[in-house]
């Protein structure tokens, strides 16, 4: 076997030497040819670019000259007008062709963009001058042409374009020369390497004989050490022949199944361990391992071993090909997982109990939700009666009421309206937890712009600087996510009301888990972080209503909506230094679900 391996290595070495001797010079020559062709192509490419630039320059200058002729009093001539119009007709095509040819050079594209903008401006002014000539305003037409000449020169741009192309051509020619020099150097080195390689192949071939003899000696020792290792392993291991008779077992296997390695000579597997290996399905799978080369992975089985204990075991087996060409054997390992199985059973029971508790809590939450909704809904009618009768009482008393009575009636009316608003907010909060999500692709950029436009209408007299990053498309309930943005941006505008210049930022980041993290930051009133846990509670406020109006329900709605979408919400702030609100949404596979342009 070792002789065959050594022969194969020597043949492989010779083939490698031949391959290097033949292929390397060919590769170098091919590289030189390719470099020459590439240089020729770049020369042609540069010439075409220069030709188009010269042509565009000629058209622009011809158009300017024709316009000056008409402004100077030349009789109307269709040919002159056609030359003026050539800027609009011909230059865009040349610009487009140049843009394609310069696609690999951002700096040239920038210059080309400047040339295009200048050409468009010159065309517009030329057309304006012709209109002024036709209207009889020759002085105005002359001033327009002077503006064209002064404001939109093209000479320097054309020179820059041509100079850059010439510089690129010289650079590429230099690279081609360097490449040719490198190829010659590589060819020389390759020739020396070929000679060295041939010498190495000869030396290595001779050394293989000595190495082969030494390897055979080591292999014999390795076999002995392998047997010692197998016997020392605490996991039961057995080797079976094609008939599932034992060829070799280690000490752990013999102890577990009561196998006497001295007296028991190659018994069948199903006769070992007093029936521990009598499982028909397992024996069939082991036969498949031998006959069909199928591996057996993590086959779980309950066995009663010779100590009378029922054990949970995991069995793995795979076919092993003998090196001398004999029939294949099966390597079988047994892992005792009794302790783990008992723990898993206990964990399963605890999980079942936990699920029951979770279901109980869910039922209680649903009952509380239904109760809250019902109470809020049922309070509307008596509240309307209070407000209505207060109004009737005010109308009934009319002029007979004094200031104190009017004050009492006003307090009743305003309190009723306040209570009605709180009930409406509570009903909205309840519906957000009860209604079904209508999932669809949602453009967050559009929702942000919509919410921004809405809050700006309520703060027209304020100076607000918006910094909005590009937003992605996500999967969610569009109406609910619209509510999120309206609440967050509305709060940002409201709590920056005491700032002469409000700054509101809307940002986006991707978390390490791939989720979207949205952020709304302002430079407003801020809050004390020790009260941050109250921010998202129902009817929880950190500022007095006299300072900033509101009911304290908006952020609670935000948290509920984001939680229903599988995300989370949190906030950071500092008193009088602004606040930052974050919420995350999981990423879903949606066509176009990527960050858009702002």
ZISULNOR-V145460 format. One record per residue. N is the residue number from 1. RES is the residue in one small letter. OMEGA is omega in radians with two decimals (* if undefined). BURIAL is 1 if it has 24 or more other ideal C-beta (glycine too) atoms within 12 Angstrom, else 0. Layout:
# ZISULNOR-V145460
n: (N,N)
res: (RES,RES)
omega: (OMEGA,OMEGA)
burial: (BURIAL,BURIAL)
This chain:
# ZISULNOR-V145460
n: (1,2,3,4,5,6,7,8,9,10,11,12,13,14,15,16,17,18,19,20,21,22,23,24,25,26,27,28,29,30,31,32,33,34,35,36,37,38,39,40,41,42,43,44,45,46,47,48,49,50,51,52,53,54,55,56,57,58,59,60,61,62,63,64,65,66,67,68,69,70,71,72,73,74,75,76,77,78,79,80,81,82,83,84,85,86,87,88,89,90,91,92,93,94,95,96,97,98,99,100,101,102,103,104,105,106,107,108,109,110,111,112,113,114,115,116,117,118,119,120,121,122,123,124,125,126,127,128,129,130,131,132,133,134,135,136,137,138,139,140,141,142,143,144,145,146,147,148,149,150,151,152,153,154,155,156,157,158,159,160,161,162,163,164,165,166,167,168,169,170,171,172,173,174,175,176,177,178,179,180,181,182,183,184,185,186,187,188,189,190,191,192,193,194,195,196,197,198,199,200,201,202,203,204,205,206,207,208,209,210,211,212,213,214,215,216,217,218,219,220,221,222,223,224,225,226,227,228,229,230,231,232,233,234,235,236,237,238,239,240,241,242,243,244,245,246,247,248,249,250,251,252,253,254,255,256,257,258,259,260,261,262,263,264,265,266,267,268,269,270,271,272,273,274,275,276,277,278,279,280,281,282,283,284,285,286,287,288,289,290,291,292,293,294,295,296,297,298,299,300,301,302,303,304,305,306,307,308,309,310,311,312,313,314,315,316,317,318,319,320,321,322,323,324,325,326,327,328,329,330,331,332,333,334,335,336,337,338,339,340,341,342,343,344,345,346,347,348,349,350,351,352,353,354,355,356,357,358,359,360,361,362,363,364,365,366,367,368,369,370,371,372,373,374,375,376,377,378,379,380,381,382,383,384,385,386,387,388,389,390,391,392,393,394,395,396,397,398,399,400,401,402,403,404,405,406,407,408,409,410,411,412,413,414,415,416,417,418,419,420,421,422,423,424,425,426,427,428,429,430,431,432,433,434,435,436,437,438,439,440,441,442,443,444,445,446,447,448,449,450,451,452,453,454,455,456,457,458,459,460,461,462,463,464,465,466,467,468,469,470,471,472,473,474,475,476,477,478,479,480,481,482,483,484,485,486,487,488,489,490,491,492,493,494,495,496,497,498,499,500,501,502,503,504,505,506,507,508,509,510,511,512,513,514,515,516,517,518,519,520,521,522,523,524,525,526,527,528,529,530,531,532,533,534,535,536,537,538,539,540,541,542,543,544,545,546,547,548,549,550,551,552,553,554,555,556,557,558,559,560,561,562,563,564,565,566,567,568,569,570,571,572,573,574,575,576,577,578,579,580,581,582,583,584,585,586,587,588,589,590,591,592,593,594,595,596,597,598)
res: (x,x,x,x,x,x,x,x,x,x,x,x,x,x,x,x,x,x,x,x,x,x,x,x,x,x,x,x,x,x,x,x,x,x,x,x,x,x,x,x,x,x,x,x,x,x,x,x,x,x,x,x,x,x,x,x,x,x,x,x,x,x,x,x,x,x,x,x,x,x,x,x,x,x,x,x,x,x,x,x,x,x,x,x,x,x,x,x,x,x,x,x,x,x,x,x,x,x,x,x,x,x,x,x,x,x,x,x,x,x,x,x,x,x,x,x,x,x,x,x,x,x,x,x,x,x,x,x,x,x,x,x,x,x,x,x,x,x,x,x,x,x,x,x,x,x,x,x,x,x,x,x,x,x,x,x,x,x,x,x,x,x,x,x,x,x,x,x,x,x,x,x,x,x,x,x,x,x,x,x,x,x,x,x,x,x,x,x,x,x,x,x,x,x,x,x,x,x,x,x,x,x,x,x,x,x,x,x,x,x,x,x,x,x,x,x,x,x,x,x,x,x,x,x,x,x,x,x,x,x,x,x,x,x,x,x,x,x,x,x,x,x,x,x,x,x,x,x,x,x,x,x,x,x,x,x,x,x,x,x,x,x,x,x,x,x,x,x,x,x,x,x,x,x,x,x,x,x,x,x,x,x,x,x,x,x,x,x,x,x,x,x,x,x,x,x,x,x,x,x,x,x,x,x,x,x,x,x,x,x,x,x,x,x,x,x,x,x,x,x,x,x,x,x,x,x,x,x,x,x,x,x,x,x,x,x,x,x,x,x,x,x,x,x,x,x,x,x,x,x,x,x,x,x,x,x,x,x,x,x,x,x,x,x,x,x,x,x,x,x,x,x,x,x,x,x,x,x,x,x,x,x,x,x,x,x,x,x,x,x,x,x,x,x,x,x,x,x,x,x,x,x,x,x,x,x,x,x,x,x,x,x,x,x,x,x,x,x,x,x,x,x,x,x,x,x,x,x,x,x,x,x,x,x,x,x,x,x,x,x,x,x,x,x,x,x,x,x,x,x,x,x,x,x,x,x,x,x,x,x,x,x,x,x,x,x,x,x,x,x,x,x,x,x,x,x,x,x,x,x,x,x,x,x,x,x,x,x,x,x,x,x,x,x,x,x,x,x,x,x,x,x,x,x,x,x,x,x,x,x,x,x,x,x,x,x,x,x,x,x,x,x,x,x,x,x,x,x,x,x,x,x,x,x,x,x,x,x,x,x,x,x,x,x,x,x,x,x,x,x,x,x,x,x,x,x,x,x,x,x,x,x,x,x,x,x,x,x,x,x,x,x,x,x,x,x,x,x,x,x,x,x,x,x,x,x,x,x,x,x,x,x,x,x,x,x,x,x)
omega: (3.14,3.11,-3.14,3.13,3.13,3.12,-3.14,3.12,3.13,3.11,3.14,3.12,3.11,3.12,3.12,3.12,3.13,-3.12,3.14,-3.10,-3.07,-2.95,-3.04,3.09,3.11,-3.12,3.14,3.12,3.13,3.12,3.13,3.12,3.13,3.13,3.12,3.11,3.14,3.11,3.11,3.14,-3.13,3.08,3.11,-3.13,-3.14,3.13,3.12,3.12,-3.13,-3.13,-3.14,3.11,3.10,-3.12,3.12,3.12,-3.13,3.14,-3.12,-3.14,3.09,3.11,3.13,-3.13,3.13,3.13,3.10,3.13,-3.13,3.13,-3.11,3.08,3.08,3.14,3.13,-3.09,-3.12,-3.13,3.11,3.13,3.10,3.11,3.09,-3.11,-3.09,3.12,3.14,-3.01,-2.95,-3.04,3.12,3.12,3.11,3.12,-3.14,3.13,3.10,3.14,3.11,-3.09,-3.12,-3.03,-3.09,-3.06,-3.11,-3.11,3.11,3.10,3.10,3.10,3.14,3.07,3.08,3.10,-3.14,3.14,3.12,3.13,3.14,-3.14,3.13,3.13,-3.13,-3.13,3.10,3.12,3.11,3.14,3.12,3.11,3.12,3.09,3.14,3.12,3.12,-3.11,-3.09,3.11,3.11,3.13,3.13,3.11,3.11,3.14,3.07,3.06,3.13,-3.07,-3.05,-3.01,-3.01,3.07,-3.11,-3.00,-3.07,3.12,3.12,3.13,3.14,3.13,-3.10,-3.13,-3.13,3.13,3.11,3.12,3.11,-3.14,3.13,3.12,-3.12,3.06,3.10,3.10,3.12,3.12,3.11,-3.14,3.13,3.10,3.12,-3.14,3.12,3.11,3.13,-3.14,3.11,3.13,-3.14,3.13,3.10,3.14,3.12,3.13,3.13,-3.12,3.12,3.11,3.14,-3.13,-3.14,-3.12,-3.11,3.14,3.13,-3.11,-3.10,-3.12,3.13,3.14,-3.12,3.14,3.13,-3.13,3.12,3.11,3.12,-3.12,3.12,3.10,-3.14,3.11,3.14,3.13,3.12,3.11,3.10,3.14,3.14,-3.14,-3.10,-3.12,-3.11,3.10,-3.14,-3.14,3.08,3.03,-3.07,3.06,-3.08,3.11,-3.12,3.00,-3.05,3.02,-3.08,3.01,3.09,-3.05,-3.13,3.12,-3.12,-3.14,-3.07,-3.04,3.09,-3.09,3.12,-3.07,-3.12,-3.05,-3.12,-3.11,3.06,3.09,3.03,-3.09,-3.06,3.10,-3.10,3.00,3.06,3.08,-3.14,-3.10,-3.11,-3.13,-3.05,-3.11,3.13,-3.14,3.12,3.12,3.09,3.05,3.09,3.09,-3.13,-2.98,-3.00,3.13,3.07,3.12,3.10,-3.06,2.97,3.07,-3.08,-3.05,3.03,-3.11,2.99,-3.08,-3.02,3.10,3.09,-3.12,3.03,-3.08,3.00,-3.10,3.03,-3.05,3.05,-3.14,3.05,-3.11,3.11,3.10,3.10,-3.09,-3.10,3.07,3.11,3.13,-3.12,3.11,3.14,3.04,-3.04,3.09,-3.12,3.09,3.13,-3.11,-3.09,-3.12,-3.14,-3.14,3.12,3.10,3.13,3.09,3.13,3.12,3.12,3.12,3.12,3.09,3.12,3.11,3.13,3.11,3.09,3.12,3.12,3.12,3.10,3.12,3.12,3.11,3.13,3.12,3.11,3.11,3.11,3.11,3.13,3.14,3.13,-3.14,-3.10,-3.13,-3.14,-3.13,-3.08,3.13,-3.07,-3.07,3.13,3.11,3.08,3.12,3.13,-3.14,-3.11,-3.12,3.04,3.08,3.12,3.12,3.12,3.12,-3.11,-3.12,3.09,-3.06,-3.10,-3.09,3.08,-3.08,-3.12,3.12,3.11,3.12,3.13,-3.13,3.11,3.12,3.12,-3.10,-3.11,3.10,3.10,3.11,3.11,3.12,3.12,3.12,3.11,3.12,3.11,3.12,3.14,3.09,3.10,3.12,3.14,-3.13,3.14,3.12,-3.06,-3.04,3.12,3.08,3.05,-3.03,3.11,3.04,-3.09,3.11,-3.10,3.11,-3.14,-3.13,3.12,-3.14,3.12,3.13,3.12,3.13,-3.12,-3.09,3.13,3.11,3.14,-3.14,-3.06,-3.07,-3.11,3.09,-3.08,3.05,-3.13,3.05,-3.02,3.10,3.04,-3.09,-3.10,2.95,-3.11,3.05,-3.14,3.08,-3.00,-3.11,3.13,3.13,3.04,3.09,3.12,-3.09,3.13,3.12,-3.07,3.14,3.08,3.08,-3.14,3.12,-3.08,-3.03,2.96,-3.10,-3.14,3.12,3.08,3.10,-3.13,3.08,-3.12,-3.11,3.03,-3.00,3.14,3.03,3.03,3.14,3.11,3.11,3.13,-3.12,3.03,3.06,-3.12,-3.09,3.02,-3.08,3.09,3.12,-3.04,-3.01,-3.14,3.13,3.11,-3.05,3.14,3.09,-3.06,-3.11,-3.13,-3.00,-3.00,3.09,-3.14,3.11,3.08,3.14,3.10,3.12,3.13,3.14,3.12,3.11,-3.12,-3.10,3.10,-3.08,3.13,-3.11,-3.01,-3.11,3.04,3.07,3.13,-3.12,-3.11,-3.13,-3.10,3.11,3.12,3.08,3.11,-3.14,3.12,-3.11,3.06,-3.05,3.07,3.13,3.08,-3.06,3.12,3.11,3.10,-3.12,3.11,3.14,-3.12,2.88,-3.09,3.07,3.09,3.13,3.07,3.14,-3.13,3.05,-3.12,-3.12,-3.12,-3.10,3.14,3.11,3.11,*)
burial: (0,0,0,0,0,1,0,0,0,1,0,0,1,0,0,0,1,0,0,1,0,0,0,1,0,0,0,1,0,0,0,1,0,0,1,0,0,0,1,0,0,1,0,0,1,1,0,0,1,1,0,1,1,0,0,1,1,0,1,1,1,1,1,1,1,1,1,1,1,1,1,0,0,0,0,0,0,0,0,1,1,0,1,1,0,1,1,0,0,1,1,0,0,1,1,0,0,1,1,0,1,1,0,0,0,0,0,1,0,0,1,1,0,0,1,1,0,1,1,0,1,1,1,1,1,1,1,1,1,1,0,1,1,0,0,0,0,0,0,0,1,0,0,1,1,0,0,1,1,0,0,1,0,1,0,0,1,1,0,0,1,1,0,1,1,0,0,1,1,0,0,1,0,0,0,1,0,0,0,1,0,0,1,0,0,0,0,0,0,1,0,0,0,1,0,0,1,0,0,0,1,0,0,0,1,0,0,1,0,0,0,1,0,0,0,0,0,0,0,0,0,0,0,0,0,0,0,0,0,1,0,0,0,0,1,1,1,1,1,1,1,0,0,1,1,1,1,1,1,1,1,1,1,1,0,1,1,0,1,0,0,0,0,0,0,0,1,0,1,1,0,1,1,0,0,1,1,0,0,0,0,1,1,0,1,1,1,0,1,1,0,0,0,0,0,1,0,0,1,1,1,0,1,0,1,0,0,0,0,0,1,1,1,1,1,1,1,1,1,0,0,0,0,0,0,0,0,1,1,1,1,1,1,1,1,1,1,1,0,0,0,0,0,0,0,0,0,0,0,0,0,0,0,0,0,0,0,0,0,0,0,0,0,0,0,0,0,0,1,0,0,1,1,0,0,1,0,0,0,0,0,0,1,0,0,1,1,0,0,1,0,0,0,0,0,0,0,0,0,0,0,0,0,0,0,0,0,0,1,0,0,1,1,0,0,1,0,0,0,1,1,1,1,0,1,1,1,1,1,1,1,1,1,0,0,0,0,0,0,0,0,1,1,1,1,0,1,1,1,1,1,1,0,0,1,0,0,0,1,0,0,1,0,1,0,1,0,1,1,0,1,1,1,1,1,1,1,1,1,1,1,1,1,1,1,1,1,1,1,1,1,1,1,1,1,1,1,0,1,0,0,1,0,1,1,1,1,1,0,0,0,0,0,0,1,1,1,1,1,1,1,1,1,1,1,1,1,0,0,0,0,1,0,0,1,1,0,1,0,0,1,1,1,0,0,0,0,1,0,1,1,1,1,1,1,1,1,1,1,1,1,1,0,1,1,0,1,1,1,1,1,0,1,0,0,0,0,1,1,1,1,1,1,1,1,1,1,0,0,0,0,0,1,0,0,0,0,0)
